[in-house]
Amino acid sequence: MVTKLAELAIVATLLTLGQRLTGYENKPLGYFLFVLAAAALGHWVWNFYRGDKDSEPSRGRKIATVALATILIGCVGYPWVVGAGASKDAGSAKTLDGSALELAAIRDVDTFFAGKDEASLREFFGVREMFEVNMKYETERLQHFMTTGNKEFPFGPYMGDGTATIDLGLPGTRAYPFGGTIKLDTDPRMVHLAIIPRSYSEGRTRIYKYETLIGLPDGLVSPLKDLVAALDANVNTLIAVLNDQLQSNRNYYLMREDGLPEFRYAIDHAYYQRFKSLNPIADKIRESARASLGLK
């Protein structure tokens, strides 16, 4: 009897391990364990049926064997089927375990992106605000240098409650601590930084929090990462475009407010031509979120 129980325990272990592996990545090994366990289970049931005797099993033993086999198949087969089915996903995404927290997060993502087109996404992240505050800073910094010859020009007053990113890879750029703040030593004939409004940084943080939630399907995490990368790329693009335009013609800054189209919109057009669109990525995010929720 002890031997039979040990054999049954081994079979149950193999089936459980096989079911888990089949539901995740190592499916070939999982199916192999299932076949091995099924063979062992058949052998165990047959031995029980025979009763370790050469004589014909009694009618009661036959009935007990059928009942036992049915119970065992149901116990190990049902979780196997359910577990394997739960591993299926929408698209290439991993399915969730159905926890309320994960489902709530996906619904939040779906609601956030619902009805947002390119224009509303740019408004939410404050793209235009970011462009204008940097144009104002760079124009007034250039005017200050041309008037005084002094290359020091603080960017703190332009930041408000936002942040700034500095491209320390550009020639003549040096940042160092000074009196509890950061002093920036740069060449005023080049653009070295981008001032990032609070709306842009907070919007990026919100998307990044979605991206890093544990348990979200890969099909949803991937476009969320793409959106964060696009937001970062657009900041770097802004620095590059502002610098390129300054090197090309400083009048794009100095005469921008004079109303002449060739000066007023030159930098705007250059930036938005290189701007990475947000809406196509947002559409992929929402499609994945709705697929994960079983919505169309």
Backbone as numpy.savetxt, mean C-alpha at the origin, in Angstrom:
# Nx Ny Nz CAx CAy CAz Cx Cy Cz
-5.13 -50.35 21.02 -5.96 -49.14 21.02 -5.09 -47.88 21.02
-4.02 -47.91 21.83 -3.11 -46.76 21.88 -2.46 -46.53 20.53
-2.10 -47.65 19.87 -1.49 -47.54 18.54 -2.45 -46.88 17.55
-3.72 -47.26 17.60 -4.72 -46.68 16.69 -4.90 -45.19 16.94
-4.92 -44.80 18.23 -5.05 -43.38 18.55 -3.84 -42.58 18.06
-2.66 -43.17 18.19 -1.46 -42.49 17.71 -1.50 -42.31 16.20
-1.95 -43.37 15.50 -2.07 -43.28 14.05 -3.07 -42.18 13.65
-4.18 -42.10 14.38 -5.20 -41.10 14.08 -4.66 -39.69 14.33
-3.87 -39.53 15.37 -3.28 -38.23 15.67 -2.33 -37.78 14.56
-1.55 -38.73 14.04 -0.63 -38.43 12.94 -1.42 -38.00 11.70
-2.49 -38.73 11.41 -3.33 -38.40 10.26 -3.91 -37.00 10.40
-4.44 -36.69 11.59 -5.04 -35.37 11.81 -4.00 -34.26 11.65
-2.78 -34.52 12.13 -1.71 -33.53 12.01 -1.36 -33.27 10.55
-1.23 -34.37 9.79 -0.90 -34.23 8.37 -1.99 -33.47 7.62
-3.24 -33.77 7.93 -4.34 -33.10 7.26 -4.39 -31.61 7.59
-4.18 -31.30 8.86 -4.20 -29.90 9.27 -3.08 -29.11 8.62
-1.87 -29.68 8.65 -0.73 -29.01 8.03 -0.93 -28.86 6.53
-1.44 -29.91 5.90 -1.69 -29.86 4.47 -2.72 -28.81 4.11
-3.77 -28.72 4.93 -4.82 -27.72 4.67 -4.27 -26.30 4.76
-3.42 -26.07 5.76 -2.84 -24.74 5.92 -1.91 -24.39 4.76
-1.07 -25.32 4.37 -0.15 -25.06 3.28 -0.89 -24.85 1.97
-1.96 -25.61 1.78 -2.73 -25.45 0.55 -3.41 -24.09 0.51
-3.81 -23.59 1.67 -4.47 -22.30 1.72 -3.52 -21.13 1.59
-2.20 -21.39 1.65 -1.25 -20.29 1.55 -0.37 -20.47 0.34
0.95 -20.50 0.53 1.85 -20.43 -0.61 2.33 -21.79 -1.11
2.61 -22.71 -0.18 3.26 -23.97 -0.56 2.22 -25.03 -0.90
1.50 -24.83 -1.99 0.39 -25.72 -2.32 0.81 -27.13 -2.72
1.88 -27.32 -3.49 2.27 -28.70 -3.84 2.53 -29.57 -2.61
3.24 -29.04 -1.63 3.50 -29.81 -0.41 2.20 -30.06 0.35
1.31 -29.07 0.35 0.04 -29.25 1.03 -0.78 -30.38 0.42
-0.85 -30.45 -0.91 -1.59 -31.54 -1.55 -0.92 -32.89 -1.34
0.39 -32.91 -1.31 1.11 -34.17 -1.04 0.76 -34.68 0.35
0.76 -33.79 1.34 0.40 -34.20 2.69 -1.04 -34.67 2.77
-1.91 -34.04 1.99 -3.31 -34.47 1.98 -3.45 -35.90 1.45
-2.77 -36.19 0.34 -2.83 -37.54 -0.23 -2.25 -38.55 0.76
-1.11 -38.20 1.37 -0.47 -39.09 2.34 -1.39 -39.34 3.53
-2.01 -38.26 4.01 -2.90 -38.41 5.16 -4.15 -39.20 4.79
-4.66 -39.00 3.57 -5.84 -39.75 3.13 -5.55 -41.25 3.07
-4.35 -41.59 2.58 -3.96 -43.00 2.53 -3.85 -43.59 3.93
-3.23 -42.81 4.83 -3.09 -43.29 6.21 -4.45 -43.43 6.87
-5.36 -42.50 6.59 -6.70 -42.56 7.16 -7.44 -43.80 6.64
-7.30 -44.06 5.34 -7.94 -45.25 4.79 -7.41 -46.53 5.43
-6.09 -46.56 5.63 -5.48 -47.73 6.28 -5.99 -47.89 7.70
-6.13 -46.78 8.43 -6.59 -46.84 9.81 -8.04 -47.34 9.87
-8.88 -46.78 8.98 -10.29 -47.20 8.97 -10.41 -48.68 8.61
-9.58 -49.13 7.66 -9.62 -50.54 7.26 -9.23 -51.45 8.42
-8.21 -51.08 9.17 -7.81 -51.88 10.32 -8.90 -51.92 11.37
-9.56 -50.77 11.56 -10.67 -50.75 12.51 -11.79 -51.66 12.03
-12.04 -51.60 10.73 -13.09 -52.41 10.14 -12.82 -53.90 10.32
-11.60 -54.29 10.09 -11.23 -55.70 10.22 -11.16 -56.15 11.66
-10.94 -55.15 12.55 -10.89 -55.52 13.95 -9.66 -56.34 14.29
-8.60 -56.22 13.49 -7.37 -57.00 13.70 -7.63 -58.50 13.72
-8.65 -58.95 12.98 -9.00 -60.37 12.91 -9.10 -60.78 11.45
-8.95 -62.06 11.25 -9.08 -62.59 9.89 -10.52 -62.92 9.54
-11.37 -62.97 10.57 -12.77 -63.35 10.34 -13.55 -62.18 9.76
-14.72 -62.49 9.21 -15.59 -61.47 8.65 -16.08 -60.54 9.76
-15.97 -59.19 9.58 -16.44 -58.26 10.62 -17.94 -58.43 10.86
-18.33 -58.19 12.10 -19.74 -58.28 12.46 -20.50 -57.10 11.85
-21.82 -57.24 11.82 -22.66 -56.19 11.26 -22.52 -54.89 12.06
-22.43 -55.03 13.37 -22.26 -53.85 14.22 -20.96 -53.12 13.92
-19.87 -53.89 13.69 -18.58 -53.27 13.39 -18.63 -52.57 12.02
-19.35 -53.20 11.08 -19.48 -52.56 9.77 -20.18 -51.20 9.89
-21.29 -51.19 10.65 -22.03 -49.94 10.82 -21.17 -48.91 11.54
-20.45 -49.35 12.56 -19.59 -48.43 13.31 -18.48 -47.89 12.43
-17.97 -48.73 11.54 -16.89 -48.29 10.65 -17.39 -47.22 9.69
-18.57 -47.43 9.10 -19.14 -46.45 8.18 -19.39 -45.13 8.91
-19.94 -45.21 10.12 -20.22 -43.99 10.89 -18.92 -43.26 11.22
-17.90 -44.02 11.64 -16.63 -43.42 12.00 -15.97 -42.76 10.79
-16.00 -43.46 9.65 -15.40 -42.90 8.44 -16.11 -41.62 8.02
-17.45 -41.62 8.14 -18.22 -40.42 7.78 -17.86 -39.24 8.68
-17.76 -39.51 9.98 -17.42 -38.46 10.93 -16.03 -37.91 10.66
-15.07 -38.82 10.43 -13.69 -38.38 10.19 -13.58 -37.56 8.90
-14.24 -38.05 7.84 -14.20 -37.31 6.57 -14.83 -35.93 6.74
-15.95 -35.87 7.48 -16.59 -34.58 7.71 -15.73 -33.64 8.53
-15.09 -34.18 9.57 -14.29 -33.34 10.46 -13.08 -32.74 9.76
-12.40 -33.55 8.95 -11.19 -33.04 8.30 -11.48 -32.45 6.93
-12.55 -32.92 6.27 -12.85 -32.42 4.93 -13.47 -31.05 4.94
-14.37 -30.80 5.91 -15.04 -29.50 5.94 -14.06 -28.34 6.14
-13.21 -28.39 7.19 -12.25 -27.28 7.32 -11.29 -27.17 6.15
-10.98 -28.31 5.51 -10.09 -28.27 4.35 -10.74 -27.45 3.22
-12.00 -27.80 2.93 -12.70 -27.11 1.85 -12.89 -25.63 2.19
-13.30 -25.36 3.43 -13.52 -23.98 3.83 -12.21 -23.21 3.83
-11.14 -23.82 4.35 -9.85 -23.16 4.39 -9.30 -22.87 3.01
-9.44 -23.85 2.10 -8.94 -23.64 0.74 -9.77 -22.57 0.04
-11.09 -22.60 0.30 -11.94 -21.59 -0.32 -11.64 -20.20 0.19
-11.29 -20.12 1.48 -10.99 -18.81 2.05 -9.72 -18.20 1.50
-8.88 -19.06 0.91 -7.62 -18.54 0.37 -7.79 -17.90 -1.00
-8.96 -18.10 -1.62 -9.22 -17.46 -2.90 -9.38 -15.97 -2.69
-9.04 -15.19 -3.70 -9.15 -13.75 -3.53 -9.67 -13.09 -4.79
-9.95 -11.82 -4.65 -10.38 -11.03 -5.80 -9.14 -10.51 -6.49
-8.97 -10.90 -7.76 -7.77 -10.50 -8.48 -6.57 -11.22 -7.92
-5.49 -10.48 -7.68 -4.27 -11.05 -7.18 -4.13 -10.84 -5.68
-5.18 -10.34 -5.02 -5.07 -9.98 -3.62 -5.25 -11.19 -2.71
-4.60 -11.13 -1.55 -4.88 -12.11 -0.51 -6.21 -11.74 0.11
-7.02 -12.72 0.46 -8.27 -12.39 1.13 -8.00 -12.12 2.58
-8.92 -11.39 3.15 -8.82 -11.08 4.56 -9.35 -12.23 5.39
-9.03 -12.21 6.65 -9.60 -13.22 7.53 -10.97 -12.80 8.01
-11.46 -11.68 7.47 -12.81 -11.27 7.79 -12.91 -10.47 9.07
-11.80 -10.06 9.67 -11.87 -9.33 10.92 -12.55 -7.99 10.70
-13.23 -7.53 11.72 -13.97 -6.27 11.61 -13.05 -5.10 11.34
-11.85 -5.12 11.92 -10.91 -4.01 11.74 -10.48 -3.89 10.29
-10.15 -5.02 9.67 -9.69 -5.01 8.28 -10.81 -4.59 7.34
-11.99 -5.13 7.56 -13.12 -4.78 6.70 -13.48 -3.30 6.85
-13.39 -2.80 8.07 -13.67 -1.38 8.29 -12.64 -0.51 7.57
-11.38 -0.95 7.56 -10.32 -0.20 6.89 -10.57 -0.15 5.38
-10.98 -1.29 4.82 -11.25 -1.34 3.38 -12.45 -0.46 3.02
-13.48 -0.50 3.87 -14.64 0.37 3.63 -14.23 1.84 3.70
-13.34 2.15 4.63 -12.86 3.53 4.75 -12.11 3.96 3.50
-11.27 3.07 2.97 -10.54 3.36 1.73 -11.53 3.58 0.59
-12.51 2.69 0.48 -13.50 2.80 -0.59 -14.27 4.12 -0.49
-14.69 4.48 0.72 -15.43 5.72 0.92 -14.58 6.94 0.62
-13.30 6.88 1.03 -12.42 8.03 0.84 -12.24 8.35 -0.64
-12.07 7.34 -1.47 -11.79 7.58 -2.89 -13.06 7.69 -3.74
-14.21 7.41 -3.15 -15.46 7.44 -3.91 -15.72 8.84 -4.47
-15.96 8.92 -5.76 -16.34 10.17 -6.40 -15.22 11.17 -6.61
-13.98 10.80 -6.30 -12.87 11.74 -6.47 -12.24 11.57 -7.84
-12.19 12.67 -8.59 -11.49 12.67 -9.87 -10.14 13.35 -9.69
-9.43 13.58 -10.80 -8.09 14.17 -10.70 -8.14 15.55 -10.03
-9.13 16.36 -10.41 -9.21 17.70 -9.85 -9.46 17.68 -8.34
-10.39 16.83 -7.89 -10.70 16.78 -6.46 -9.57 16.17 -5.65
-8.83 15.24 -6.24 -7.66 14.68 -5.55 -6.58 15.73 -5.39
-6.33 16.51 -6.44 -5.33 17.57 -6.33 -5.76 18.62 -5.30
-7.06 18.88 -5.24 -7.56 19.84 -4.25 -7.39 19.28 -2.84
-7.69 18.00 -2.65 -7.57 17.39 -1.34 -6.13 17.44 -0.84
-5.18 17.11 -1.71 -3.77 17.09 -1.31 -3.13 18.49 -1.36
-3.85 19.48 -1.80 -3.31 20.83 -1.83 -2.19 21.01 -2.83
-2.33 20.39 -4.00 -1.27 20.45 -5.01 -1.06 21.89 -5.49
-2.15 22.57 -5.77 -2.02 23.95 -6.25 -1.44 24.85 -5.17
-1.88 24.63 -3.94 -1.35 25.41 -2.82 0.16 25.20 -2.71
0.60 23.96 -2.86 2.03 23.68 -2.78 2.79 24.39 -3.90
2.24 24.36 -5.10 2.90 25.02 -6.22 3.02 26.53 -5.97
1.93 27.16 -5.54 1.92 28.61 -5.38 2.83 29.08 -4.25
2.85 28.37 -3.14 3.70 28.82 -2.03 5.17 28.70 -2.39
5.52 27.70 -3.18 6.91 27.57 -3.62 7.27 28.61 -4.66
6.33 28.93 -5.53 6.57 30.01 -6.49 6.79 31.34 -5.77
5.99 31.60 -4.76 6.11 32.85 -4.00 7.46 32.91 -3.30
7.83 31.81 -2.67 9.11 31.79 -1.94 10.29 31.98 -2.89
10.31 31.22 -3.99 11.45 31.29 -4.91 11.53 32.65 -5.60
10.39 33.23 -5.91 10.38 34.56 -6.56 10.92 35.62 -5.61
10.44 35.62 -4.39 10.87 36.63 -3.43 12.32 36.39 -2.98
12.74 35.14 -2.96 14.15 34.85 -2.64 15.06 35.38 -3.74
14.65 35.20 -5.00 15.43 35.70 -6.12 15.47 37.22 -6.12
14.34 37.85 -5.88 14.28 39.31 -5.83 15.17 39.85 -4.71
15.15 39.18 -3.57 15.98 39.59 -2.43 17.46 39.53 -2.79
17.87 38.45 -3.44 19.28 38.29 -3.81 19.69 39.35 -4.84
18.82 39.60 -5.82 19.16 40.57 -6.87 19.22 41.99 -6.32
18.45 42.26 -5.28 18.42 43.60 -4.70 19.55 43.83 -3.70
19.82 42.84 -2.88 20.78 43.01 -1.78 22.10 42.28 -1.99
22.11 41.26 -2.83 23.30 40.42 -2.97 23.46 39.43 -1.84
22.51 39.42 -0.93 22.55 38.52 0.24 21.82 37.22 -0.12
22.53 36.12 -0.03 21.94 34.84 -0.43 21.13 34.18 0.69
21.20 34.72 1.89 20.41 34.15 2.99 18.97 34.65 2.89
18.07 33.72 2.88 16.65 34.06 2.79 15.86 32.96 3.48
15.25 33.21 4.64 14.59 32.16 5.42 13.32 31.65 4.74
13.12 30.34 4.85 11.90 29.77 4.28 10.86 29.47 5.34
11.22 29.60 6.62 10.29 29.32 7.71 9.00 30.09 7.64
9.04 31.39 7.37 7.79 32.16 7.32 6.82 31.70 6.23
7.29 30.98 5.24 6.44 30.51 4.15 5.83 29.14 4.44
6.37 28.47 5.45 5.93 27.10 5.73 4.58 27.03 6.42
4.28 28.05 7.27 3.06 27.97 8.06 3.14 26.76 8.98
2.13 25.89 8.92 2.15 24.67 9.72 2.51 23.46 8.86
3.17 23.71 7.73 3.58 22.61 6.85 4.99 22.16 7.13
5.60 21.51 6.16 6.95 21.01 6.28 7.73 21.42 5.03
8.96 20.95 4.94 9.77 21.24 3.76 10.68 20.05 3.49
11.01 19.84 2.24 11.99 18.82 1.86 13.10 19.51 1.08
14.33 19.14 1.40 15.50 19.80 0.82 16.29 18.79 0.01
16.64 19.16 -1.20 17.48 18.31 -2.05 18.94 18.64 -1.77
19.54 17.87 -0.87 20.92 18.12 -0.49 21.90 17.62 -1.55
21.39 17.00 -2.59 22.26 16.50 -3.65 22.64 17.57 -4.66
21.96 18.71 -4.62 22.27 19.78 -5.57 23.55 20.51 -5.15
24.33 20.99 -6.10 25.56 21.72 -5.78 25.28 22.97 -4.95
26.15 23.23 -4.00 26.02 24.45 -3.20 24.96 24.39 -2.14
24.48 23.20 -1.79 23.44 23.07 -0.78 24.04 22.56 0.52
23.74 23.25 1.61 24.22 22.82 2.91 23.20 23.19 3.97
22.81 22.23 4.77 21.87 22.48 5.86 22.54 22.08 7.17
22.37 22.92 8.19 22.99 22.62 9.48 22.18 23.26 10.60
22.27 22.68 11.83 21.53 23.24 12.97 22.03 24.64 13.30
21.07 25.50 13.67 21.46 26.87 14.02 20.39 27.46 14.94
20.77 27.64 16.20 19.86 28.28 17.17 18.55 27.57 17.34
18.57 26.25 17.41 17.34 25.49 17.61 16.54 25.27 16.35
17.06 25.71 15.23 16.37 25.49 13.96 17.39 24.98 12.93
17.03 24.98 11.68 17.94 24.53 10.62 18.28 25.72 9.72
19.54 25.94 9.54 19.99 27.01 8.67 20.36 26.40 7.32
19.88 27.02 6.28 20.09 26.49 4.93 21.03 27.42 4.16
22.12 26.87 3.72 23.10 27.63 2.95 23.02 27.13 1.51
22.48 27.95 0.62 22.25 27.50 -0.75 22.68 28.57 -1.75
22.75 28.16 -2.99 23.00 29.08 -4.09 21.66 29.66 -4.53
21.45 30.96 -4.41 20.14 31.55 -4.75 19.79 31.45 -6.22
20.77 31.05 -7.03 20.49 30.88 -8.46 20.00 29.47 -8.78
19.75 28.70 -7.70 19.22 27.34 -7.87 18.09 27.12 -6.88
17.19 26.19 -7.22 16.10 25.81 -6.33 16.50 24.53 -5.61
16.49 24.58 -4.29 17.01 23.46 -3.50 15.95 22.76 -2.65
14.79 23.34 -2.52 13.81 22.77 -1.59 12.40 22.94 -2.11
11.51 22.22 -1.47 10.07 22.38 -1.72 9.38 22.52 -0.38
8.56 23.52 -0.25 7.73 23.71 0.94 6.45 22.90 0.74
6.14 22.06 1.71 5.00 21.14 1.58 3.90 21.57 2.53
2.74 21.97 2.03 1.63 22.40 2.90 1.15 21.26 3.79
0.49 21.63 4.84 -0.04 20.64 5.78 -1.01 19.69 5.10
-1.84 20.21 4.21 -2.83 19.35 3.54 -2.14 18.25 2.73
-1.02 18.58 2.12 -0.30 17.59 1.31 0.34 16.54 2.21
1.03 16.98 3.26 1.72 16.03 4.14 0.73 15.17 4.92
-0.38 15.76 5.37 -1.37 14.98 6.10 -2.09 14.00 5.19
-2.36 14.42 3.95 -2.98 13.51 2.99 -2.08 12.32 2.69
-0.79 12.60 2.51 0.17 11.51 2.27 0.22 10.57 3.47
0.22 11.13 4.68 0.26 10.31 5.89 -0.95 9.41 5.98
-2.10 9.93 5.60 -3.32 9.12 5.64 -3.22 7.93 4.69
-2.74 8.16 3.48 -2.60 7.06 2.52 -1.55 6.07 3.01
-0.47 6.57 3.59 0.59 5.69 4.09 0.06 4.81 5.23
-0.81 5.34 6.07 -1.39 4.54 7.15 -2.26 3.42 6.58
-3.01 3.71 5.53 -3.77 2.65 4.87 -2.81 1.56 4.36
-1.74 2.02 3.71 -0.79 1.09 3.08 -0.17 0.14 4.09
0.09 0.61 5.30 0.82 -0.18 6.29 -0.10 -0.97 7.21
-1.41 -0.92 7.02 -2.31 -1.73 7.84 -2.06 -3.21 7.60
-1.93 -3.97 8.66 -1.68 -5.41 8.55 -2.97 -6.12 8.13
-2.84 -7.00 7.15 -3.98 -7.82 6.76 -4.68 -7.37 5.50
-4.36 -6.18 4.98 -5.00 -5.76 3.74 -4.50 -6.61 2.57
-5.35 -6.92 1.60 -4.92 -7.74 0.47 -3.86 -7.05 -0.37
-2.97 -7.85 -0.98 -1.88 -7.30 -1.79 -2.40 -6.43 -2.93
-3.54 -6.83 -3.50 -4.11 -6.08 -4.60 -4.53 -4.68 -4.21
-4.73 -4.43 -2.91 -5.07 -3.11 -2.42 -3.82 -2.38 -1.93
-2.91 -3.09 -1.29 -1.69 -2.46 -0.77 -0.82 -1.91 -1.91
-0.73 -2.66 -3.01 0.15 -2.27 -4.11 -0.20 -0.89 -4.69
-1.47 -0.62 -5.06 -1.77 0.73 -5.58 -1.69 1.81 -4.51
-1.91 1.45 -3.24 -1.72 2.44 -2.18 -0.26 2.87 -2.11
0.65 1.90 -2.24 2.08 2.23 -2.29 2.39 3.09 -3.51
1.74 2.77 -4.63 1.97 3.55 -5.86 1.53 5.00 -5.66
0.45 5.20 -4.92 -0.04 6.56 -4.70 0.92 7.35 -3.81
1.42 6.72 -2.75 2.41 7.38 -1.90 3.65 7.73 -2.71
4.09 6.80 -3.56 5.26 7.05 -4.40 5.01 8.20 -5.37
3.79 8.28 -5.91 3.45 9.37 -6.83 3.46 10.72 -6.11
2.95 10.75 -4.89 2.96 12.00 -4.12 4.40 12.46 -3.85
5.26 11.51 -3.49 6.67 11.85 -3.26 7.34 12.30 -4.55
7.04 11.60 -5.64 7.64 11.95 -6.94 7.24 13.35 -7.38
6.00 13.73 -7.11 5.54 15.05 -7.54 6.21 16.18 -6.75
6.61 15.90 -5.51 7.38 16.89 -4.76 8.77 17.05 -5.37
9.42 15.91 -5.66 10.74 15.96 -6.29 10.69 16.61 -7.67
9.60 16.34 -8.40 9.42 16.95 -9.71 9.28 18.46 -9.60
8.60 18.91 -8.55 8.43 20.35 -8.35 9.79 21.03 -8.17
10.65 20.44 -7.35 11.99 21.00 -7.16 12.73 21.05 -8.48
12.67 19.94 -9.23 13.40 19.86 -10.50 12.88 20.88 -11.51
11.57 21.03 -11.62 10.99 21.95 -12.60 11.30 23.40 -12.23
11.12 23.73 -10.96 11.42 25.10 -10.52 12.89 25.44 -10.78
13.76 24.48 -10.56 15.18 24.72 -10.81 15.47 24.85 -12.30
14.89 23.96 -13.09 15.10 24.01 -14.54 14.64 25.34 -15.12
13.48 25.79 -14.67 12.93 27.03 -15.19 13.74 28.25 -14.75
14.29 28.18 -13.54 15.15 29.27 -13.08 16.43 29.34 -13.90
16.98 28.18 -14.23 18.19 28.17 -15.05 17.88 28.62 -16.48
16.68 28.32 -16.93 16.31 28.65 -18.30 16.09 30.15 -18.48
15.30 30.75 -17.58 14.99 32.17 -17.73 14.41 32.69 -16.41
15.16 33.51 -15.71 14.70 34.01 -14.42 13.46 34.88 -14.55
13.18 35.40 -15.76 11.98 36.20 -15.96 10.70 35.39 -15.80
10.81 34.05 -15.88 9.64 33.23 -15.60 9.16 33.48 -14.17
10.07 33.87 -13.29 9.72 34.22 -11.92 9.44 35.72 -11.79
10.39 36.52 -12.27 10.33 37.97 -12.03 9.17 38.65 -12.75
8.75 38.09 -13.90 7.70 38.73 -14.69 6.42 37.90 -14.73
6.30 36.96 -13.81 5.13 36.08 -13.81 3.85 36.85 -13.54
3.90 37.88 -12.73 2.70 38.63 -12.37 2.40 39.77 -13.34
3.22 39.91 -14.37 3.02 41.02 -15.32 1.91 40.75 -16.32
1.40 39.53 -16.35 0.27 39.22 -17.21 0.61 38.68 -18.58
1.88 38.67 -18.95 2.26 38.13 -20.25 2.20 36.60 -20.19
1.43 35.98 -21.08 1.24 34.53 -21.01 2.55 33.74 -21.05
3.53 34.20 -21.85 4.76 33.43 -21.98 5.55 33.36 -20.67
5.27 34.33 -19.77 5.93 34.32 -18.47 5.00 33.80 -17.37
3.74 34.17 -17.43 2.81 33.87 -16.35 2.57 32.37 -16.20
2.48 31.66 -17.29 2.10 30.25 -17.23 3.22 29.28 -17.60
4.41 29.80 -17.86 5.50 28.92 -18.31 5.84 27.84 -17.29
6.00 28.23 -16.03 6.39 27.26 -15.00 5.22 26.35 -14.67
4.02 26.91 -14.66 2.83 26.09 -14.42 2.75 24.95 -15.42
2.86 25.30 -16.69 2.74 24.28 -17.74 3.87 23.25 -17.62
5.07 23.72 -17.34 6.20 22.80 -17.24 5.99 21.80 -16.11
5.44 22.26 -14.98 5.23 21.36 -13.84 4.12 20.35 -14.11
2.98 20.83 -14.58 1.84 19.93 -14.74 2.03 18.96 -15.92
2.92 19.28 -16.83 3.24 18.32 -17.88 4.01 17.12 -17.32
4.78 17.37 -16.27 5.57 16.30 -15.66 4.92 15.73 -14.41
3.81 16.31 -14.01 3.09 15.88 -12.80 2.53 14.47 -13.01
2.74 13.60 -12.04 2.23 12.22 -12.13 0.77 12.22 -11.69
-0.12 11.86 -12.60 -1.56 11.90 -12.32 -1.92 10.97 -11.17
-2.86 11.41 -10.35 -3.26 10.66 -9.17 -4.50 9.80 -9.42
-5.38 10.26 -10.31 -6.67 9.59 -10.49 -6.57 8.15 -11.00
-5.69 7.83 -11.98 -5.61 6.43 -12.42 -5.21 5.48 -11.29
-4.34 5.94 -10.40 -3.95 5.10 -9.27 -5.10 4.98 -8.28
-5.80 6.10 -8.05 -6.94 6.08 -7.13 -8.04 5.13 -7.64
-8.25 5.09 -8.95 -9.24 4.17 -9.53 -8.87 2.72 -9.24
-7.59 2.39 -9.35 -7.13 1.02 -9.06 -7.35 0.68 -7.58
-7.11 1.66 -6.72 -7.31 1.44 -5.28 -8.78 1.13 -5.00
-9.67 1.92 -5.58 -11.09 1.73 -5.30 -11.60 0.42 -5.91
-11.13 0.09 -7.09 -11.54 -1.17 -7.71 -11.14 -2.36 -6.83
-9.92 -2.32 -6.31 -9.46 -3.41 -5.45 -10.24 -3.44 -4.14
-10.51 -2.26 -3.58 -11.25 -2.20 -2.32 -12.65 -2.77 -2.51
-13.32 -2.41 -3.58 -14.69 -2.89 -3.80 -14.70 -4.38 -4.13
-13.67 -4.85 -4.81 -13.58 -6.29 -5.09 -13.39 -7.06 -3.78
-12.60 -6.52 -2.87 -12.38 -7.18 -1.58 -13.65 -7.20 -0.74
-14.51 -6.21 -0.94 -15.78 -6.16 -0.21 -16.89 -6.90 -0.93
-16.57 -7.45 -2.12 -17.58 -8.17 -2.88 -18.55 -7.25 -3.59
-18.12 -6.01 -3.86 -18.99 -5.03 -4.53 -18.56 -4.85 -5.97
-19.43 -4.33 -6.79 -19.13 -4.07 -8.20 -19.03 -2.57 -8.43
